[in-house]
Amino acid sequence: MNYFDTAENAFISAYRHHKDTPEIFEIIVEYLACPDLSNKTLILADPMLATGQSMLATFKALKPFGSPKAIHLVSVIGAQKGLDFVTNEFPEDTHLWIATVDETLNNKGYIVPGLGDAGDLSFGEKLQK
């Protein structure tokens, strides 16, 4: 079954850049390729919605590409802190799709128990330390 076989897609490379300590980080959007988003449905997918910072940084980076008619945020696991954050930071009519919620974040902002670092698990450990 092909549900999105005629959909356009974008590619966004974003990662956590840790500063002085593992607890302090910023999200760096390093690469972005995207079609015009004007009046289209935007689906932002992140395996784990921990703090919500990655979703927001990605959304802000996409703003120059137009205003979508609908926004959907999709994650497998979310933390309550991240859910609250995106609810406050995204437009009111944003749709949030989360399969399950783990209540706890550790001091590094990772979901506990969660799945580990989804980026590292999918693509290997980052070169940046």
N, CA, C and O atoms as a MOPAC input file, in Angstrom:
PM7 MOZYME 1SCF
protein

 N      0.84100 1    -1.18100 1     0.00000 1
 C      0.00000 1     0.00000 1     0.00000 1
 C      0.88400 1     1.24300 1     0.00000 1
 O      1.77600 1     1.38400 1     0.83700 1
 N      0.63400 1     2.11400 1    -0.92200 1
 C      1.37400 1     3.36400 1    -1.01500 1
 C      0.46100 1     4.51700 1    -0.62900 1
 O     -0.49000 1     4.84200 1    -1.33800 1
 N      0.76700 1     5.12300 1     0.50300 1
 C     -0.05000 1     6.23400 1     0.97700 1
 C      0.51300 1     7.58800 1     0.55900 1
 O     -0.24600 1     8.52500 1     0.31300 1
 N      1.82100 1     7.69500 1     0.47900 1
 C      2.44800 1     8.97700 1     0.18700 1
 C      3.24900 1     8.91600 1    -1.10900 1
 O      4.25200 1     9.61700 1    -1.24700 1
 N      2.82000 1     8.08800 1    -2.06100 1
 C      3.61300 1     7.85800 1    -3.26600 1
 C      3.70400 1     9.07400 1    -4.18800 1
 O      4.57600 1     9.10600 1    -5.05700 1
 N      2.85200 1    10.05200 1    -4.03200 1
 C      2.95200 1    11.26900 1    -4.84400 1
 C      3.35900 1    12.48500 1    -4.01400 1
 O      3.36000 1    13.60900 1    -4.51600 1
 N      3.70200 1    12.26600 1    -2.75900 1
 C      4.06700 1    13.37400 1    -1.87200 1
 C      5.49300 1    13.84500 1    -2.14700 1
 O      6.37800 1    13.05200 1    -2.46700 1
 N      5.69000 1    15.14600 1    -2.01400 1
 C      7.04600 1    15.68800 1    -2.05500 1
 C      7.66900 1    15.44000 1    -0.69000 1
 O      6.95900 1    15.17300 1     0.28000 1
 N      8.98800 1    15.52800 1    -0.61200 1
 C      9.63000 1    15.34200 1     0.68700 1
 C     10.80400 1    16.28600 1     0.83000 1
 O     11.32800 1    16.83200 1    -0.14100 1
 N     11.19100 1    16.45300 1     2.07200 1
 C     12.33000 1    17.29900 1     2.41600 1
 C     13.32600 1    16.45300 1     3.18700 1
 O     12.97800 1    15.40600 1     3.73200 1
 N     14.55600 1    16.91000 1     3.22800 1
 C     15.57000 1    16.25300 1     4.05100 1
 C     16.17700 1    17.30500 1     4.95500 1
 O     16.60700 1    18.36500 1     4.50000 1
 N     16.20800 1    16.99700 1     6.24700 1
 C     16.74600 1    17.91800 1     7.23800 1
 C     17.74400 1    17.16900 1     8.09900 1
 O     17.43100 1    16.11000 1     8.64100 1
 N     18.94400 1    17.71300 1     8.22600 1
 C     19.95500 1    17.14600 1     9.11800 1
 C     20.05400 1    18.06000 1    10.33600 1
 O     20.47900 1    19.21000 1    10.22800 1
 N     19.66100 1    17.54000 1    11.48700 1
 C     19.70900 1    18.31200 1    12.73100 1
 C     20.31300 1    17.43600 1    13.81500 1
 O     20.08900 1    16.22600 1    13.84100 1
 N     21.07800 1    18.04700 1    14.70800 1
 C     21.69100 1    17.26800 1    15.78500 1
 C     21.86600 1    18.13200 1    17.02900 1
 O     21.81100 1    19.36000 1    16.97400 1
 N     22.07900 1    17.45000 1    18.14900 1
 C     22.36300 1    18.14200 1    19.40600 1
 C     23.84500 1    18.49200 1    19.44900 1
 O     24.70200 1    17.61800 1    19.31500 1
 N     24.13600 1    19.76200 1    19.63400 1
 C     25.52000 1    20.20000 1    19.82900 1
 C     25.68100 1    20.46900 1    21.32100 1
 O     25.13300 1    21.43300 1    21.85500 1
 N     26.43600 1    19.60800 1    21.97700 1
 C     26.63100 1    19.75400 1    23.41900 1
 C     27.65600 1    20.84300 1    23.68100 1
 O     28.68200 1    20.94000 1    23.00800 1
 N     27.35200 1    21.64500 1    24.66400 1
 C     28.23900 1    22.75600 1    25.00700 1
 C     29.18000 1    22.31600 1    26.12700 1
 O     29.84000 1    21.28600 1    25.98800 1
 N     29.26400 1    23.04800 1    27.21300 1
 C     30.23100 1    22.76700 1    28.27000 1
 C     30.00300 1    21.44200 1    28.97900 1
 O     30.96200 1    20.77500 1    29.36700 1
 N     28.75100 1    21.05600 1    29.15200 1
 C     28.43600 1    19.79900 1    29.83700 1
 C     27.40100 1    19.04700 1    29.00500 1
 O     26.73300 1    19.64800 1    28.16400 1
 N     27.25900 1    17.73700 1    29.23000 1
 C     26.26000 1    16.97400 1    28.46600 1
 C     24.82800 1    17.47400 1    28.66100 1
 O     23.96200 1    17.22800 1    27.82200 1
 N     24.58000 1    18.17700 1    29.77100 1
 C     23.23200 1    18.65500 1    30.05600 1
 C     22.86600 1    19.89800 1    29.24700 1
 O     21.68600 1    20.21700 1    29.09800 1
 N     23.87300 1    20.59900 1    28.72400 1
 C     23.63500 1    21.84700 1    28.00100 1
 C     23.87700 1    21.60100 1    26.51300 1
 O     24.97700 1    21.23400 1    26.10100 1
 N     22.83000 1    21.81000 1    25.71400 1
 C     22.96600 1    21.59100 1    24.27300 1
 C     22.07700 1    22.55400 1    23.50800 1
 O     21.13600 1    23.13500 1    24.04800 1
 N     22.40700 1    22.70400 1    22.23000 1
 C     21.56600 1    23.44000 1    21.29400 1
 C     21.34800 1    22.54200 1    20.08600 1
 O     22.13500 1    21.63000 1    19.83300 1
 N     20.29100 1    22.79800 1    19.35200 1
 C     20.01100 1    22.02200 1    18.14800 1
 C     20.59000 1    22.77100 1    16.95500 1
 O     20.29300 1    23.94500 1    16.73600 1
 N     21.41400 1    22.08000 1    16.19700 1
 C     22.00600 1    22.63500 1    14.98700 1
 C     21.31500 1    21.99600 1    13.78300 1
 O     21.31500 1    20.77300 1    13.63600 1
 N     20.73100 1    22.82200 1    12.92900 1
 C     20.20200 1    22.33900 1    11.65300 1
 C     21.32700 1    22.57800 1    10.65200 1
 O     21.63700 1    23.71600 1    10.30000 1
 N     21.93200 1    21.47600 1    10.20100 1
 C     23.14600 1    21.56700 1     9.39700 1
 C     22.86800 1    21.55600 1     7.89200 1
 O     23.59700 1    22.18000 1     7.12000 1
 N     21.83500 1    20.86000 1     7.48400 1
 C     21.53500 1    20.72500 1     6.05600 1
 C     20.02500 1    20.68100 1     5.88300 1
 O     19.31000 1    20.10000 1     6.70000 1
 N     19.54800 1    21.30100 1     4.81000 1
 C     18.11000 1    21.34900 1     4.56400 1
 C     17.86000 1    21.43500 1     3.06000 1
 O     18.37600 1    22.32600 1     2.38500 1
 N     17.07300 1    20.51100 1     2.55200 1
 C     16.60100 1    20.54600 1     1.16300 1
 C     15.09100 1    20.38000 1     1.22000 1
 O     14.59100 1    19.39800 1     1.76900 1
 N     14.36300 1    21.33900 1     0.65200 1
 C     12.91200 1    21.33700 1     0.84600 1
 C     12.19400 1    22.00300 1    -0.32700 1
 O     12.66500 1    23.01300 1    -0.84900 1
 N     11.05900 1    21.44300 1    -0.74300 1
 C     10.23500 1    22.11300 1    -1.75200 1
 C      9.41600 1    23.23200 1    -1.09900 1
 O      9.46200 1    23.41000 1     0.11900 1
 N      8.68600 1    23.96500 1    -1.89100 1
 C      7.77200 1    24.98300 1    -1.38200 1
 C      6.70400 1    24.30300 1    -0.52000 1
 O      6.09900 1    23.31900 1    -0.94500 1
 N      6.47500 1    24.82000 1     0.67500 1
 C      5.49600 1    24.24000 1     1.60500 1
 C      4.16400 1    24.98900 1     1.62000 1
 O      3.25500 1    24.60700 1     2.35600 1
 N      4.03700 1    26.02500 1     0.83800 1
 C      2.82400 1    26.84800 1     0.85600 1
 C      1.57800 1    26.00900 1     0.58600 1
 O      1.47900 1    25.30800 1    -0.42100 1
 N      0.62700 1    26.10700 1     1.52500 1
 C     -0.67500 1    25.42400 1     1.42600 1
 C     -0.57800 1    23.91000 1     1.28500 1
 O     -1.46000 1    23.28100 1     0.70100 1
 N      0.48200 1    23.32800 1     1.81500 1
 C      0.64200 1    21.87500 1     1.78500 1
 C      0.54100 1    21.32200 1     3.19600 1
 O      0.59500 1    22.07100 1     4.17100 1
 N      0.39500 1    20.01900 1     3.29800 1
 C      0.39900 1    19.35400 1     4.59600 1
 C      1.84000 1    19.02000 1     4.94700 1
 O      2.53200 1    18.34600 1     4.18600 1
 N      2.28900 1    19.49600 1     6.10500 1
 C      3.65000 1    19.25200 1     6.58300 1
 C      3.60600 1    18.18000 1     7.66200 1
 O      2.88300 1    18.31400 1     8.65000 1
 N      4.37500 1    17.12000 1     7.47400 1
 C      4.50800 1    16.06700 1     8.48300 1
 C      5.95600 1    16.06200 1     8.93700 1
 O      6.85500 1    15.74400 1     8.15900 1
 N      6.18600 1    16.41700 1    10.20500 1
 C      7.52200 1    16.35300 1    10.79200 1
 C      7.59700 1    15.09300 1    11.63800 1
 O      6.81100 1    14.91900 1    12.56900 1
 N      8.53700 1    14.21900 1    11.32000 1
 C      8.67100 1    12.95500 1    12.04000 1
 C     10.00600 1    12.91300 1    12.76900 1
 O     11.05100 1    13.22500 1    12.19900 1
 N      9.95400 1    12.52600 1    14.02900 1
 C     11.14300 1    12.32900 1    14.85600 1
 C     10.84600 1    11.10500 1    15.70800 1
 O      9.82800 1    11.08800 1    16.40100 1
 N     11.69100 1    10.08000 1    15.68500 1
 C     11.37500 1     8.85300 1    16.43100 1
 C     11.03500 1     9.10400 1    17.89800 1
 O     10.13100 1     8.48100 1    18.45500 1
 N     11.78600 1    10.04200 1    18.52200 1
 C     11.54400 1    10.32300 1    19.93600 1
 C     11.43400 1    11.82600 1    20.15800 1
 O     12.33200 1    12.58500 1    19.79300 1
 N     10.35000 1    12.23900 1    20.74700 1
 C     10.11100 1    13.63800 1    21.08300 1
 C     10.45600 1    13.80100 1    22.55600 1
 O      9.60800 1    13.59200 1    23.42300 1
 N     11.70000 1    14.17500 1    22.84000 1
 C     12.16000 1    14.28200 1    24.22500 1
 C     11.88200 1    15.68500 1    24.77300 1
 O     10.93000 1    15.88500 1    25.52700 1
 N     12.72000 1    16.65200 1    24.38800 1
 C     12.53500 1    18.02500 1    24.86400 1
 C     11.66900 1    18.85300 1    23.92100 1
 O     11.09900 1    19.86500 1    24.32800 1
 N     11.56800 1    18.42800 1    22.66700 1
 C     10.83000 1    19.18300 1    21.66300 1
 C     11.69200 1    20.19200 1    20.92300 1
 O     11.23500 1    20.80800 1    19.96100 1
 N     12.93600 1    20.36800 1    21.36000 1
 C     13.82700 1    21.35700 1    20.75500 1
 C     14.14900 1    21.04400 1    19.29400 1
 O     14.23600 1    21.96100 1    18.47700 1
 N     14.32700 1    19.76100 1    18.95100 1
 C     14.63800 1    19.39100 1    17.55700 1
 C     13.47100 1    19.71300 1    16.63600 1
 O     13.66400 1    20.24600 1    15.54400 1
 N     12.26300 1    19.39100 1    17.07800 1
 C     11.07600 1    19.69100 1    16.26900 1
 C     10.95500 1    21.19600 1    16.03200 1
 O     10.67800 1    21.63000 1    14.91400 1
 N     11.16200 1    21.98700 1    17.07900 1
 C     11.02000 1    23.43500 1    16.94000 1
 C     12.11500 1    24.01200 1    16.04100 1
 O     11.82600 1    24.85100 1    15.18800 1
 N     13.35600 1    23.58000 1    16.21500 1
 C     14.44800 1    24.08000 1    15.37600 1
 C     14.20300 1    23.73700 1    13.91000 1
 O     14.46600 1    24.55000 1    13.02400 1
 N     13.70300 1    22.54100 1    13.66100 1
 C     13.38900 1    22.12000 1    12.29600 1
 C     12.26000 1    22.96600 1    11.72000 1
 O     12.34700 1    23.43200 1    10.58400 1
 N     11.21500 1    23.16100 1    12.49100 1
 C     10.07300 1    23.96800 1    12.04100 1
 C     10.51600 1    25.39700 1    11.70600 1
 O     10.11100 1    25.95100 1    10.68400 1
 N     11.34100 1    25.98500 1    12.56200 1
 C     11.83200 1    27.34700 1    12.31200 1
 C     12.68100 1    27.39600 1    11.04300 1
 O     12.60400 1    28.35800 1    10.27900 1
 N     13.49100 1    26.35700 1    10.81900 1
 C     14.33700 1    26.31100 1     9.62300 1
 C     13.50200 1    26.18800 1     8.34700 1
 O     13.94000 1    26.60800 1     7.27600 1
 N     12.30700 1    25.61600 1     8.45900 1
 C     11.43200 1    25.43000 1     7.29900 1
 C     10.59000 1    26.66500 1     6.96200 1
 O     10.00200 1    26.72600 1     5.88200 1
 N     10.52200 1    27.63600 1     7.85300 1
 C      9.66000 1    28.81300 1     7.64800 1
 C      9.89700 1    29.53600 1     6.32000 1
 O      8.92600 1    29.97400 1     5.70400 1
 N     11.14600 1    29.68400 1     5.84700 1
 C     11.34500 1    30.37200 1     4.55900 1
 C     10.73700 1    29.64200 1     3.35500 1
 O     10.64700 1    30.21500 1     2.26900 1
 N     10.32500 1    28.40200 1     3.53500 1
 C      9.78400 1    27.61400 1     2.42900 1
 C      8.26200 1    27.73000 1     2.29900 1
 O      7.65700 1    27.02600 1     1.49100 1
 N      7.64600 1    28.60000 1     3.07700 1
 C      6.21000 1    28.82900 1     2.94600 1
 C      5.42200 1    28.37300 1     4.15500 1
 O      5.94900 1    27.70200 1     5.04300 1
 N      4.15400 1    28.74400 1     4.18100 1
 C      3.26000 1    28.40300 1     5.29500 1
 C      2.39600 1    27.20500 1     4.92500 1
 O      1.56200 1    27.29600 1     4.02400 1
 N      2.59000 1    26.08000 1     5.61400 1
 C      1.76200 1    24.90500 1     5.31800 1
 C      0.32100 1    25.11700 1     5.77200 1
 O      0.05600 1    25.89300 1     6.69100 1
 N     -0.60800 1    24.41600 1     5.11600 1
 C     -2.01900 1    24.51200 1     5.51600 1
 C     -2.30100 1    23.65700 1     6.74000 1
 O     -3.24500 1    23.93200 1     7.48000 1
 N     -1.49300 1    22.61900 1     6.96400 1
 C     -1.66400 1    21.74000 1     8.13000 1
 C     -0.29200 1    21.24900 1     8.57700 1
 O      0.59800 1    21.01900 1     7.75800 1
 N     -0.13600 1    21.09300 1     9.89600 1
 C      1.12300 1    20.61400 1    10.47500 1
 C      0.82400 1    19.40500 1    11.34200 1
 O     -0.05500 1    19.44800 1    12.20300 1
 N      1.55800 1    18.32800 1    11.11100 1
 C      1.44400 1    17.10300 1    11.90100 1
 C      2.82300 1    16.76400 1    12.45300 1
 O      3.79000 1    16.68000 1    11.69500 1
 N      2.92400 1    16.56900 1    13.76500 1
 C      4.15300 1    16.12000 1    14.41200 1
 C      3.96100 1    14.65700 1    14.78200 1
 O      2.97700 1    14.30500 1    15.43300 1
 N      4.89900 1    13.79900 1    14.37000 1
 C      4.75500 1    12.35500 1    14.54300 1
 C      5.98000 1    11.79900 1    15.25600 1
 O      7.11000 1    12.04600 1    14.83300 1
 N      5.76400 1    11.04500 1    16.34200 1
 C      6.85100 1    10.38700 1    17.07200 1
 C      6.37700 1     9.04500 1    17.60500 1
 O      5.18700 1     8.83700 1    17.84200 1
 N      7.31800 1     8.15000 1    17.78600 1
 C      7.00000 1     6.84800 1    18.38300 1
 C      6.84600 1     7.00300 1    19.88700 1
 O      5.86300 1     6.54700 1    20.47100 1
 N      7.83100 1     7.65500 1    20.51200 1
 C      7.81200 1     7.86000 1    21.96600 1
 C      7.96900 1     9.34700 1    22.24500 1
 O      8.78500 1    10.02200 1    21.61800 1
 N      7.19200 1     9.84900 1    23.18000 1
 C      7.31000 1    11.23300 1    23.59700 1
 C      7.44100 1    11.32100 1    25.10100 1
 O      6.94700 1    10.46300 1    25.83300 1
 N      8.11200 1    12.36600 1    25.55800 1
 C      8.18300 1    12.67300 1    26.98700 1
 C      7.20700 1    13.81500 1    27.25300 1
 O      7.01300 1    14.68400 1    26.40300 1
 N      6.60200 1    13.80800 1    28.41800 1
 C      5.60500 1    14.83300 1    28.73300 1
 C      6.17900 1    16.23800 1    28.59500 1
 O      5.49100 1    17.14500 1    28.12700 1
 N      7.43700 1    16.42400 1    29.00100 1
 C      8.06800 1    17.74700 1    28.88800 1
 C      8.09600 1    18.20300 1    27.42600 1
 O      7.79100 1    19.35900 1    27.13300 1
 N      8.45500 1    17.31600 1    26.52200 1
 C      8.48900 1    17.65100 1    25.10200 1
 C      7.10600 1    17.91200 1    24.53500 1
 O      6.91900 1    18.82300 1    23.72900 1
 N      6.12600 1    17.10200 1    24.96400 1
 C      4.74700 1    17.29900 1    24.50700 1
 C      4.23100 1    18.67200 1    24.93200 1
 O      3.61000 1    19.38200 1    24.14000 1
 N      4.49200 1    19.03900 1    26.18200 1
 C      4.06800 1    20.34800 1    26.68000 1
 C      4.75200 1    21.46900 1    25.89800 1
 O      4.12500 1    22.46900 1    25.54800 1
 N      6.05100 1    21.28700 1    25.62900 1
 C      6.82800 1    22.30100 1    24.91500 1
 C      6.27400 1    22.54500 1    23.51200 1
 O      6.02600 1    23.69200 1    23.14100 1
 N      6.07600 1    21.48200 1    22.72700 1
 C      5.59100 1    21.68800 1    21.35200 1
 C      4.15800 1    22.21100 1    21.34500 1
 O      3.77900 1    22.96900 1    20.45300 1
 N      3.36400 1    21.81200 1    22.32900 1
 C      1.99400 1    22.33000 1    22.42400 1
 C      2.00700 1    23.84600 1    22.60600 1
 O      1.15400 1    24.54400 1    22.05800 1
 N      2.97100 1    24.35700 1    23.37300 1
 C      3.07500 1    25.79700 1    23.61400 1
 C      3.75700 1    26.55500 1    22.48100 1
 O      3.44700 1    27.72500 1    22.25500 1
 N      4.68300 1    25.91300 1    21.76100 1
 C      5.51000 1    26.60700 1    20.77400 1
 C      5.00100 1    26.53800 1    19.33700 1
 O      5.32000 1    27.41200 1    18.53100 1
 N      4.22000 1    25.52200 1    19.00600 1
 C      3.72200 1    25.36500 1    17.63900 1
 C      2.35400 1    26.03100 1    17.50300 1
 O      1.68800 1    26.28500 1    18.50700 1
 N      1.93000 1    26.31400 1    16.27600 1
 C      0.59100 1    26.88300 1    16.08600 1
 C     -0.48400 1    26.01800 1    16.74700 1
 O     -0.35000 1    24.79800 1    16.84200 1
 N     -1.53300 1    26.66500 1    17.19300 1
 C     -2.59400 1    26.00400 1    17.96500 1
 C     -3.23300 1    24.82200 1    17.23600 1
 O     -3.64400 1    23.85300 1    17.87500 1
 N     -3.31900 1    24.89300 1    15.92200 1
 C     -3.98700 1    23.82300 1    15.16900 1
 C     -3.03800 1    22.69600 1    14.72400 1
 O     -3.39500 1    21.89900 1    13.85700 1
 N     -1.84300 1    22.62500 1    15.30800 1
 C     -0.89200 1    21.54900 1    15.00300 1
 C     -1.42000 1    20.23000 1    15.55300 1
 O     -1.91900 1    20.17400 1    16.67700 1
 N     -1.30900 1    19.17800 1    14.76300 1
 C     -1.75000 1    17.83800 1    15.17000 1
 C     -0.54300 1    17.06700 1    15.69700 1
 O      0.51300 1    17.05000 1    15.06500 1
 N     -0.70200 1    16.43500 1    16.84900 1
 C      0.38100 1    15.70000 1    17.50100 1
 C      0.02600 1    14.22100 1    17.54900 1
 O     -1.01000 1    13.85100 1    18.10300 1
 N      0.88000 1    13.36600 1    16.97200 1
 C      0.65600 1    11.92300 1    16.90800 1
 C      1.80500 1    11.22200 1    17.62700 1
 O      2.93200 1    11.21100 1    17.13300 1
 N      1.52400 1    10.63600 1    18.79600 1
 C      2.53000 1     9.96200 1    19.61900 1
 C      2.01000 1     8.57200 1    19.95900 1
 O      0.88300 1     8.42800 1    20.43300 1
 N      2.82900 1     7.54400 1    19.71600 1
 C      2.38500 1     6.17700 1    20.00600 1
 C      2.33400 1     5.90700 1    21.50500 1
 O      1.39700 1     5.27100 1    21.98900 1
 N      3.33900 1     6.38600 1    22.24700 1
 C      3.35800 1     6.16700 1    23.69600 1
 C      4.13100 1     7.29200 1    24.37300 1
 O      4.94100 1     7.97000 1    23.74100 1
 N      3.87200 1     7.48300 1    25.66200 1
 C      4.53500 1     8.54100 1    26.42900 1
 C      5.31000 1     7.91600 1    27.57900 1
 O      4.76100 1     7.15000 1    28.37100 1
 N      6.59300 1     8.25500 1    27.66000 1
 C      7.41300 1     7.94600 1    28.83200 1
 C      7.53600 1     9.25200 1    29.60200 1
 O      7.85500 1    10.29000 1    29.02100 1
 N      7.29000 1     9.20600 1    30.88400 1
 C      7.19500 1    10.44200 1    31.66700 1
 C      8.53400 1    11.11100 1    31.96300 1
 O      8.56900 1    12.31800 1    32.19900 1
 N      9.63100 1    10.36200 1    31.95600 1
 C     10.88000 1    10.86400 1    32.51400 1
 C     11.91600 1    11.21400 1    31.45000 1
 O     12.06800 1    10.50800 1    30.45300 1
 N     12.62900 1    12.32300 1    31.68300 1
 C     13.83500 1    12.67200 1    30.93400 1
 C     15.00400 1    12.60700 1    31.89800 1
 O     14.87100 1    13.00100 1    33.05700 1
 N     16.16100 1    12.11100 1    31.43400 1
 C     17.33200 1    12.12000 1    32.31200 1
 C     18.00300 1    13.49100 1    32.25400 1
 O     17.50400 1    14.39500 1    31.58400 1
 N     19.12900 1    13.65100 1    32.94900 1
 C     19.77400 1    14.96300 1    33.02700 1
 C     20.36600 1    15.41300 1    31.68600 1
 O     20.74300 1    16.57600 1    31.54200 1
 N     20.45100 1    14.50800 1    30.70400 1
 C     20.93700 1    14.87200 1    29.37200 1
 C     19.78800 1    15.17600 1    28.40500 1
 O     20.02200 1    15.48300 1    27.23600 1
 N     18.55200 1    15.09100 1    28.89500 1
 C     17.39800 1    15.37100 1    28.05400 1
 C     16.96900 1    14.20500 1    27.18800 1
 O     16.28500 1    14.39800 1    26.18200 1
 N     17.36700 1    12.97700 1    27.56900 1
 C     16.94400 1    11.77700 1    26.84700 1
 C     15.78000 1    11.11800 1    27.58100 1
 O     15.69800 1    11.16200 1    28.80900 1
 N     14.88000 1    10.50700 1    26.80800 1
 C     13.71100 1     9.83600 1    27.37500 1
 C     14.13500 1     8.57100 1    28.11100 1
 O     14.95200 1     7.79100 1    27.62000 1
 N     13.56100 1     8.38200 1    29.30600 1
 C     13.81900 1     7.18500 1    30.11500 1
 C     12.49800 1     6.45400 1    30.31300 1
 O     11.55000 1     7.07300 1    30.79600 1
 N     12.37700 1     5.15600 1    29.96400 1
 C     13.47200 1     4.33000 1    29.45000 1
 C     13.78000 1     4.59700 1    27.98600 1
 O     14.92800 1     4.40700 1    27.58500 1
 N     12.84000 1     5.02100 1    27.17100 1
 C     13.11100 1     5.37800 1    25.77800 1
 C     13.70300 1     4.24300 1    24.96800 1
 O     13.56200 1     3.06900 1    25.31200 1
 N     14.37200 1     4.61700 1    23.88000 1
 C     14.98800 1     3.64000 1    22.97800 1
 C     16.47800 1     3.86400 1    22.80400 1
 O     17.11600 1     3.14000 1    22.04000 1
 N     17.05300 1     4.84100 1    23.48600 1
 C     18.43600 1     5.22500 1    23.22700 1
 C     18.45400 1     6.37700 1    22.23100 1
 O     17.41000 1     6.95800 1    21.93400 1
 N     19.62100 1     6.70400 1    21.72000 1
 C     19.76300 1     7.78600 1    20.75000 1
 C     19.36700 1     7.26100 1    19.37300 1
 O     20.11600 1     6.49900 1    18.76200 1
 N     18.21000 1     7.65800 1    18.88800 1
 C     17.68000 1     7.12900 1    17.62100 1
 C     18.61100 1     7.42600 1    16.45100 1
 O     18.76900 1     6.58700 1    15.56300 1
 N     19.22600 1     8.59900 1    16.43500 1
 C     20.15600 1     8.93400 1    15.35800 1
 C     21.37200 1     8.03000 1    15.36200 1
 O     21.77800 1     7.52500 1    14.31600 1
 N     21.95900 1     7.82300 1    16.54100 1
 C     23.12000 1     6.93500 1    16.64900 1
 C     22.74700 1     5.50800 1    16.27900 1
 O     23.50900 1     4.82300 1    15.59600 1
 N     21.58000 1     5.05400 1    16.72600 1
 C     21.14600 1     3.69200 1    16.41700 1
 C     20.90900 1     3.50900 1    14.91800 1
 O     21.18900 1     2.44100 1    14.37400 1
 N     20.40300 1     4.52900 1    14.25500 1
 C     20.09100 1     4.42900 1    12.82600 1
 C     21.30300 1     4.63700 1    11.92200 1
 O     21.46700 1     3.94100 1    10.92100 1
 N     22.15200 1     5.60600 1    12.28600 1
 C     23.20400 1     6.03300 1    11.36400 1
 C     24.61800 1     5.90900 1    11.91400 1
 O     25.57600 1     6.20700 1    11.20100 1
 N     24.77400 1     5.47800 1    13.15900 1
 C     26.09800 1     5.39000 1    13.77100 1
 C     26.36900 1     6.60600 1    14.63700 1
 O     25.69400 1     7.63000 1    14.52900 1
 N     27.36200 1     6.47500 1    15.49100 1
 C     27.70400 1     7.54900 1    16.42200 1
 C     28.18200 1     8.78500 1    15.66600 1
 O     28.85100 1     8.67800 1    14.63800 1
 N     27.83000 1     9.95300 1    16.18700 1
 C     28.22200 1    11.21500 1    15.56900 1
 C     29.72800 1    11.42700 1    15.69900 1
 O     30.34300 1    10.99600 1    16.67300 1
 N     30.31100 1    12.09500 1    14.70900 1
 C     31.72900 1    12.41400 1    14.76600 1
 C     31.98800 1    13.56700 1    15.72400 1
 O     33.03500 1    13.60700 1    16.37100 1
 N     31.04600 1    14.51100 1    15.82500 1
 C     31.18800 1    15.66900 1    16.70700 1
 C     31.05000 1    15.22700 1    18.14600 1
 O     30.12300 1    14.48900 1    18.48000 1
 N     31.94400 1    15.65800 1    18.99400 1
 C     31.89600 1    15.30000 1    20.42100 1
 C     31.51600 1    16.48700 1    21.25700 1
 O     31.42500 1    16.37800 1    22.48000 1

